[in-house]
Amino acid sequence: MRDHQEDVTVTARRTGPGELLVRVVGELDIRTAAPTLRQLAGLLDDGAKLIRLDLTGVGFCDHAGLRALQALGVAAGPERVQIVAAHPSFDMILGLCGLETFLGYPAGAATCTG
């Protein structure tokens, strides 16, 4: 069986004490959601106090991907996981789900990291 984690790349860069900017690239779907969640949760287990997610490289996200991100936010605790940038398709899925904000990210925001 193929390991689908290779379909998603997670890169973390320290931006301050206990703070990480994490760029996720690939498709966040039923095949990749669980292994990606484990990788992101590992960053919290390793001592990150705040994870800022850049999802501009996630061109597709399905319900399983949203659930994985929600589970990460719930497990981490209030405001420890924030989405700071997202691909336009992520905005679309939030709108289809009727979500105005998700992990601090306002649906419809056109943001990018520098």
Secondary structure, DSSP 8 states (H G I E B T S, - for coil): ---GGGGEEEEEEEEETTEEEEEEEEEESTTTHHHHHHHHHHHHHTT-SEEEEEEEEEEEE-HHHHHHHHHHHHHH-TTSEEEEEE-HHHHHHHHHTT-SEETTEETT------
